[in-house]
Amino acid sequence: MDLAVANEQLSASAKAIEDRLEFESLLSEISSRFVNLPADQIDSEIESAQRRICELLDLDRSPLFQVPEREPGALLLTHLYQPPGSRHLLVGIMQRICTHGRRRSSWPGRRSLFRN
């Protein structure tokens, strides 16, 4: 094996390990922020975590959905991070992703319900 190739592979491996450590450190720090967090601060902390993860991974959006207990066939959009000034592309994307027969029933504020 050529020394230059070996050095390049070593650098790529070191970068991958560095990136993984940075991601795991971020997840650990985010997780620790939720311990003993007052209920009235949970939403803003979730949004902050979404932003930080998007920035680290160079993502432009982070939707968070819940399945409502009384409607197991539905998805409720509870949190959405996207850069300020971005277009709301998520509804159109979800309409294409949802299985046949599902539809969006509302978009009140930042919550939306997709159901059978």
Summary of the structure (lengths in Angstrom):
residues: 116
radius of gyration: 19.4
end to end distance: 57.7
largest distance: 62.2
contacts: 256
relative contact order: 0.10
helix: 51%
strand: 17%
